[in-house]
Amino acid sequence: MRKITFALLLLVSSLCFANVPPESSLNFKGSVFSYFSNHSLDQRNDKIEQLIIVVHGSERNADTYFRSVFSMANKLGRGESTFIISPHFKEPQDIKHPAELIWTSEGWLRGDQALTNPTVSSFEVVENFVNLLAEKTLFPNLKKIVITGHSAGGQLAQRFAIGSKLEDKYSHLQFRDIVANPGSYAYLTRTRPIALPENSTCAFNNYKYGLDNLNLFMSRNESVEEMNNRYVARNVVYLIGENDTIAEGIDQDCPARVQGLNRLVRGYNFKKILDQEFPENIHEIYTVPGVGHTQWGIYTSEIGVQQLFN
């Protein structure tokens, strides 16, 4: 694994926290959704070449996630050409607008329908942002789309990459899915790295941990085989913090435990099974040296910057 260069350390240490713009809101299917961004969604912009959608973790601190990627984009001189969107998936206890889309704590990262509007999946919200940016009359020079999330947002990013058909719709664009430090994965088959106890009733392959009993969004696909074939052909990168090894505070339900002890182990276990079951996959996995469970450490690392902006 390559070491972080001294020059990059200086770059990261010199990052000043850029001012975060006010939270914006978008009307979608009769409801309102909140997000942070550095450009306008409805004004023509010939400079935009890349879209990065970065999804927060369970703390739902979308502004912090936006700031991390926005600061790095500006230091690299890419702020004008990169459209950064940090969606804010809200739960019932959060401050919200009238008609705001609200999910349960598990629902938004699974792609479930909103509590306040059952016609809207959280995955549809992500797709809608891509649809808006892919509008050639407004952003004619868009070439690349990165969808990423850390922790709970990493869970969303991985499952979204399995269920979404955006790459089929926009074959002229380059897509990359970056899955960072998720607490669990949706496995493509019933194989797990840890054997179940004998006579176990563990529903280890139910969605979100596997592809049985799918939710509405995921079940819109023709078949599990279709999802698997599409997923293994995608440009998916897994970023795992070298020090993200604490088992406390992560999902310890049976379906998660059979994936491994902690986030670091679960990441490598998932990739190992993926390689065994689908050797044709083109996915990559990287350990980020010296980094634990921190989105800032992941996204501003040498590896993180390369995957986000190259």
Kinemage of the C-alpha trace (Angstrom):
@kinemage 1
@onewidth
@group {chain A} dominant
@subgroup {mainchain}
@vectorlist {calphas} color= white
{ca met a 1} P 0.000 0.000 0.000
{ca arg a 2} L 1.399 3.375 -0.939
{ca lys a 3} L 2.227 5.778 1.872
{ca ile a 4} L 0.702 9.216 2.072
{ca thr a 5} L 3.205 11.625 0.548
{ca phe a 6} L 4.669 14.512 2.515
{ca ala a 7} L 3.299 16.929 -0.057
{ca leu a 8} L -0.218 15.631 0.446
{ca leu a 9} L 0.169 15.877 4.220
{ca leu a 10} L 1.075 19.514 3.795
{ca leu a 11} L -1.906 19.970 1.493
{ca val a 12} L -4.329 18.387 3.939
{ca ser a 13} L -2.880 20.203 6.943
{ca ser a 14} L -3.289 23.510 5.112
{ca leu a 15} L -6.942 22.968 4.279
{ca cys a 16} L -9.032 25.712 5.780
{ca phe a 17} L -12.628 24.804 6.385
{ca ala a 18} L -14.423 26.410 3.463
{ca asn a 19} L -17.620 28.217 4.203
{ca val a 20} L -20.578 25.906 3.749
{ca pro a 21} L -23.413 27.475 1.755
{ca pro a 22} L -26.889 27.484 3.265
{ca glu a 23} L -28.871 24.282 2.985
{ca ser a 24} L -30.944 24.196 -0.192
{ca ser a 25} L -34.217 22.421 -0.831
{ca leu a 26} L -35.555 20.622 -3.874
{ca asn a 27} L -39.158 19.860 -4.778
{ca phe a 28} L -39.558 16.216 -5.714
{ca lys a 29} L -42.830 14.362 -6.284
{ca gly a 30} L -44.822 16.828 -4.204
{ca ser a 31} L -42.366 16.817 -1.294
{ca val a 32} L -39.256 18.711 -0.244
{ca phe a 33} L -35.724 17.352 0.107
{ca ser a 34} L -32.737 19.198 1.620
{ca tyr a 35} L -29.137 19.176 0.424
{ca phe a 36} L -25.886 21.152 0.295
{ca ser a 37} L -24.193 22.045 -2.988
{ca asn a 38} L -21.629 24.417 -4.435
{ca his a 39} L -23.503 25.209 -7.672
{ca ser a 40} L -27.058 25.795 -8.805
{ca leu a 41} L -29.108 22.909 -10.152
{ca asp a 42} L -31.156 25.061 -12.505
{ca gln a 43} L -28.596 27.353 -14.126
{ca arg a 44} L -26.549 26.458 -17.187
{ca asn a 45} L -22.921 25.836 -16.331
{ca asp a 46} L -20.467 24.899 -19.068
{ca lys a 47} L -17.607 24.470 -16.585
{ca ile a 48} L -19.023 21.418 -14.806
{ca glu a 49} L -17.187 18.241 -15.782
{ca gln a 50} L -17.740 16.069 -12.718
{ca leu a 51} L -20.499 15.400 -10.203
{ca ile a 52} L -19.725 14.062 -6.722
{ca ile a 53} L -22.643 12.991 -4.544
{ca val a 54} L -21.349 12.373 -1.015
{ca val a 55} L -23.722 10.817 1.539
{ca his a 56} L -23.440 11.370 5.289
{ca gly a 57} L -23.369 8.749 8.025
{ca ser a 58} L -25.878 8.043 10.782
{ca glu a 59} L -25.287 11.458 12.388
{ca arg a 60} L -26.751 12.986 9.220
{ca asn a 61} L -24.171 15.797 9.255
{ca ala a 62} L -24.435 16.508 5.560
{ca asp a 63} L -22.746 19.902 5.965
{ca thr a 64} L -19.589 18.286 7.384
{ca tyr a 65} L -19.382 15.801 4.524
{ca phe a 66} L -19.924 18.576 2.009
{ca arg a 67} L -17.156 20.639 3.593
{ca ser a 68} L -14.617 17.803 3.390
{ca val a 69} L -15.055 17.213 -0.327
{ca phe a 70} L -15.595 20.885 -1.177
{ca ser a 71} L -12.406 21.955 0.634
{ca met a 72} L -10.329 19.360 -1.181
{ca ala a 73} L -11.863 20.236 -4.556
{ca asn a 74} L -10.954 23.888 -4.040
{ca lys a 75} L -7.379 23.108 -2.958
{ca leu a 76} L -6.953 20.992 -6.078
{ca gly a 77} L -8.311 23.793 -8.257
{ca arg a 78} L -11.356 21.692 -9.142
{ca gly a 79} L -14.095 23.648 -7.357
{ca glu a 80} L -15.402 25.322 -10.509
{ca ser a 81} L -15.499 22.127 -12.563
{ca thr a 82} L -16.872 19.820 -9.854
{ca phe a 83} L -20.510 19.893 -8.779
{ca ile a 84} L -20.637 18.609 -5.181
{ca ile a 85} L -23.944 17.567 -3.648
{ca ser a 86} L -24.386 16.315 -0.100
{ca pro a 87} L -27.950 15.012 0.369
{ca his a 88} L -29.492 15.418 3.826
{ca phe a 89} L -31.621 12.393 4.642
{ca lys a 90} L -33.734 13.424 7.607
{ca glu a 91} L -35.381 11.395 10.351
{ca pro a 92} L -38.467 12.289 12.441
{ca gln a 93} L -36.436 14.001 15.207
{ca asp a 94} L -34.649 16.365 12.804
{ca ile a 95} L -35.549 19.977 12.045
{ca lys a 96} L -37.489 19.921 8.811
{ca his a 97} L -39.514 21.932 6.336
{ca pro a 98} L -43.232 21.400 5.791
{ca ala a 99} L -43.670 18.461 3.397
{ca glu a 100} L -40.050 17.376 3.994
{ca leu a 101} L -39.172 13.802 3.082
{ca ile a 102} L -38.472 11.794 6.253
{ca trp a 103} L -37.146 8.247 6.705
{ca thr a 104} L -36.461 5.845 9.529
{ca ser a 105} L -32.839 5.463 10.651
{ca glu a 106} L -32.553 2.269 8.611
{ca gly a 107} L -34.893 3.257 5.810
{ca trp a 108} L -32.872 5.960 4.058
{ca leu a 109} L -29.706 3.875 3.789
{ca arg a 110} L -31.660 0.838 2.499
{ca gly a 111} L -33.467 2.733 -0.242
{ca asp a 112} L -36.841 2.380 1.476
{ca gln a 113} L -39.836 4.571 0.806
{ca ala a 114} L -40.144 7.798 2.804
{ca leu a 115} L -42.430 7.855 5.836
{ca thr a 116} L -43.951 11.140 4.660
{ca asn a 117} L -44.355 10.178 1.007
{ca pro a 118} L -44.522 6.443 0.261
{ca thr a 119} L -44.067 7.105 -3.464
{ca val a 120} L -40.437 8.205 -2.936
{ca ser a 121} L -37.467 5.949 -2.227
{ca ser a 122} L -34.264 7.469 -0.842
{ca phe a 123} L -32.480 5.896 -3.827
{ca glu a 124} L -34.829 7.777 -6.164
{ca val a 125} L -33.665 11.025 -4.568
{ca val a 126} L -30.059 10.180 -5.456
{ca glu a 127} L -31.105 9.224 -8.966
{ca asn a 128} L -32.974 12.499 -9.331
{ca phe a 129} L -29.819 14.508 -8.645
{ca val a 130} L -28.023 12.560 -11.362
{ca asn a 131} L -30.933 13.060 -13.752
{ca leu a 132} L -30.791 16.818 -13.194
{ca leu a 133} L -27.042 17.032 -13.784
{ca ala a 134} L -27.172 14.752 -16.818
{ca glu a 135} L -29.443 17.293 -18.508
{ca lys a 136} L -27.193 18.344 -21.386
{ca thr a 137} L -28.834 21.713 -21.926
{ca leu a 138} L -27.686 22.833 -18.450
{ca phe a 139} L -24.460 20.866 -17.970
{ca pro a 140} L -23.275 19.997 -21.479
{ca asn a 141} L -19.708 19.101 -20.459
{ca leu a 142} L -20.453 16.694 -17.607
{ca lys a 143} L -18.300 13.592 -18.092
{ca lys a 144} L -17.948 11.799 -14.763
{ca ile a 145} L -20.204 10.944 -11.821
{ca val a 146} L -18.985 9.717 -8.438
{ca ile a 147} L -21.479 8.443 -5.865
{ca thr a 148} L -19.961 7.867 -2.456
{ca gly a 149} L -20.831 7.581 1.195
{ca his a 150} L -19.086 6.828 4.463
{ca ser a 151} L -20.322 4.598 7.302
{ca ala a 152} L -24.135 4.525 6.998
{ca gly a 153} L -23.683 6.509 3.783
{ca gly a 154} L -21.337 3.777 2.618
{ca gln a 155} L -24.134 1.289 3.160
{ca leu a 156} L -26.378 3.421 0.961
{ca ala a 157} L -23.700 3.729 -1.733
{ca gln a 158} L -23.102 -0.029 -1.911
{ca arg a 159} L -26.751 -1.001 -2.072
{ca phe a 160} L -27.555 1.814 -4.486
{ca ala a 161} L -24.850 0.514 -6.824
{ca ile a 162} L -26.568 -2.885 -6.831
{ca gly a 163} L -30.077 -1.639 -7.511
{ca ser a 164} L -29.762 1.468 -9.686
{ca lys a 165} L -29.828 1.375 -13.489
{ca leu a 166} L -28.401 4.859 -14.014
{ca glu a 167} L -25.341 3.621 -15.863
{ca asp a 168} L -27.569 1.947 -18.437
{ca lys a 169} L -29.483 5.186 -18.879
{ca tyr a 170} L -26.412 7.406 -19.248
{ca ser a 171} L -23.893 5.205 -21.013
{ca his a 172} L -22.006 8.273 -22.254
{ca leu a 173} L -20.997 9.176 -18.684
{ca gln a 174} L -18.299 7.570 -16.531
{ca phe a 175} L -19.605 6.331 -13.190
{ca arg a 176} L -17.677 5.389 -10.054
{ca asp a 177} L -19.166 4.159 -6.777
{ca ile a 178} L -16.963 4.663 -3.700
{ca val a 179} L -18.043 2.669 -0.644
{ca ala a 180} L -16.257 3.848 2.510
{ca asn a 181} L -16.235 2.082 5.896
{ca pro a 182} L -19.800 0.683 5.864
{ca gly a 183} L -20.983 -1.355 8.828
{ca ser a 184} L -22.351 -4.111 6.597
{ca tyr a 185} L -22.780 -5.115 2.968
{ca ala a 186} L -25.519 -6.533 0.783
{ca tyr a 187} L -24.062 -9.858 -0.394
{ca leu a 188} L -24.919 -11.043 -3.883
{ca thr a 189} L -25.193 -14.745 -2.953
{ca arg a 190} L -25.912 -16.777 0.171
{ca thr a 191} L -22.212 -17.477 0.837
{ca arg a 192} L -20.832 -15.886 4.025
{ca pro a 193} L -17.331 -15.835 5.502
{ca ile a 194} L -18.522 -17.067 8.908
{ca ala a 195} L -20.632 -20.194 9.222
{ca leu a 196} L -24.026 -19.921 10.858
{ca pro a 197} L -24.603 -21.854 14.081
{ca glu a 198} L -26.362 -25.160 13.532
{ca asn a 199} L -30.161 -24.826 13.435
{ca ser a 200} L -29.797 -21.036 13.317
{ca thr a 201} L -32.863 -18.961 12.425
{ca cys a 202} L -30.673 -16.018 11.401
{ca ala a 203} L -32.245 -14.272 8.368
{ca phe a 204} L -28.755 -13.528 7.068
{ca asn a 205} L -29.771 -13.119 3.422
{ca asn a 206} L -32.738 -10.811 3.855
{ca tyr a 207} L -32.227 -7.363 2.386
{ca lys a 208} L -30.273 -5.213 3.487
{ca tyr a 209} L -27.703 -7.970 4.175
{ca gly a 210} L -28.535 -10.047 1.107
{ca leu a 211} L -30.948 -10.053 -1.796
{ca asp a 212} L -33.917 -11.954 -0.366
{ca asn a 213} L -37.152 -10.097 0.494
{ca leu a 214} L -36.175 -6.950 -1.368
{ca asn a 215} L -37.779 -3.564 -0.809
{ca leu a 216} L -39.815 -1.823 -3.503
{ca phe a 217} L -36.935 -0.021 -5.192
{ca met a 218} L -34.702 -3.073 -5.429
{ca ser a 219} L -37.528 -5.351 -6.553
{ca arg a 220} L -38.103 -3.151 -9.612
{ca asn a 221} L -35.186 -4.980 -11.207
{ca glu a 222} L -36.071 -7.888 -13.425
{ca ser a 223} L -34.139 -10.398 -11.313
{ca val a 224} L -31.367 -10.827 -8.761
{ca glu a 225} L -29.191 -12.163 -11.569
{ca glu a 226} L -29.663 -8.902 -13.469
{ca met a 227} L -28.603 -6.887 -10.431
{ca asn a 228} L -25.573 -9.083 -9.835
{ca asn a 229} L -24.395 -8.906 -13.436
{ca arg a 230} L -24.729 -5.133 -13.470
{ca tyr a 231} L -23.027 -4.677 -10.092
{ca val a 232} L -19.923 -6.759 -10.797
{ca ala a 233} L -19.377 -4.849 -14.048
{ca arg a 234} L -19.482 -1.472 -12.312
{ca asn a 235} L -16.518 0.640 -11.290
{ca val a 236} L -16.834 0.130 -7.527
{ca val a 237} L -14.094 1.049 -5.069
{ca tyr a 238} L -14.079 0.078 -1.385
{ca leu a 239} L -12.103 2.346 0.953
{ca ile a 240} L -11.455 0.861 4.393
{ca gly a 241} L -9.687 2.642 7.238
{ca glu a 242} L -6.704 0.653 8.499
{ca asn a 243} L -7.691 1.470 12.073
{ca asp a 244} L -11.459 0.980 11.700
{ca thr a 245} L -11.267 -2.138 13.863
{ca ile a 246} L -13.516 -1.343 16.827
{ca ala a 247} L -16.438 -3.763 17.075
{ca glu a 248} L -18.397 -1.672 19.588
{ca gly a 249} L -20.992 0.647 18.132
{ca ile a 250} L -21.512 -1.215 14.864
{ca asp a 251} L -24.300 -3.554 13.821
{ca gln a 252} L -24.069 -6.748 15.886
{ca asp a 253} L -27.260 -8.396 14.686
{ca cys a 254} L -26.756 -11.935 13.441
{ca pro a 255} L -26.801 -11.052 9.698
{ca ala a 256} L -23.998 -8.549 10.321
{ca arg a 257} L -21.931 -10.785 12.625
{ca val a 258} L -21.577 -13.469 9.958
{ca gln a 259} L -19.897 -10.835 7.771
{ca gly a 260} L -17.034 -10.359 10.239
{ca leu a 261} L -15.923 -8.789 13.504
{ca asn a 262} L -15.489 -5.152 12.491
{ca arg a 263} L -15.633 -2.813 9.496
{ca leu a 264} L -12.095 -3.552 8.331
{ca val a 265} L -12.651 -7.314 8.420
{ca arg a 266} L -16.124 -7.060 6.904
{ca gly a 267} L -14.778 -5.069 3.963
{ca tyr a 268} L -12.103 -7.586 3.113
{ca asn a 269} L -14.436 -10.525 3.724
{ca phe a 270} L -16.978 -9.086 1.300
{ca lys a 271} L -14.361 -8.536 -1.403
{ca lys a 272} L -12.957 -12.044 -0.878
{ca ile a 273} L -16.383 -13.659 -1.337
{ca leu a 274} L -17.112 -11.392 -4.314
{ca asp a 275} L -13.881 -12.508 -5.967
{ca gln a 276} L -14.697 -16.154 -5.306
{ca glu a 277} L -18.253 -15.984 -6.605
{ca phe a 278} L -17.740 -13.414 -9.376
{ca pro a 279} L -14.087 -13.486 -10.482
{ca glu a 280} L -14.977 -11.289 -13.447
{ca asn a 281} L -15.708 -8.306 -11.167
{ca ile a 282} L -13.619 -5.171 -11.723
{ca his a 283} L -13.937 -3.805 -8.183
{ca glu a 284} L -10.982 -2.526 -6.164
{ca ile a 285} L -10.390 -2.345 -2.418
{ca tyr a 286} L -7.877 -0.116 -0.639
{ca thr a 287} L -6.833 0.165 2.980
{ca val a 288} L -6.288 3.786 3.970
{ca pro a 289} L -3.202 3.863 6.226
{ca gly a 290} L -3.508 5.324 9.703
{ca val a 291} L -7.226 6.123 9.341
{ca gly a 292} L -10.033 4.883 11.563
{ca his a 293} L -13.751 5.591 11.316
{ca thr a 294} L -13.560 9.110 9.924
{ca gln a 295} L -14.893 10.466 6.675
{ca trp a 296} L -12.405 13.334 6.749
{ca gly a 297} L -9.503 10.882 6.992
{ca ile a 298} L -10.874 8.765 4.152
{ca tyr a 299} L -11.755 11.518 1.700
{ca thr a 300} L -8.653 13.678 2.212
{ca ser a 301} L -6.202 10.762 2.117
{ca glu a 302} L -4.024 10.261 -0.937
{ca ile a 303} L -6.109 7.249 -1.951
{ca gly a 304} L -9.381 9.048 -1.282
{ca val a 305} L -8.390 12.052 -3.391
{ca gln a 306} L -7.253 9.833 -6.250
{ca gln a 307} L -10.539 7.932 -6.299
{ca leu a 308} L -12.709 11.044 -6.009
{ca phe a 309} L -10.970 13.265 -8.527
{ca asn a 310} L -9.047 11.064 -10.996
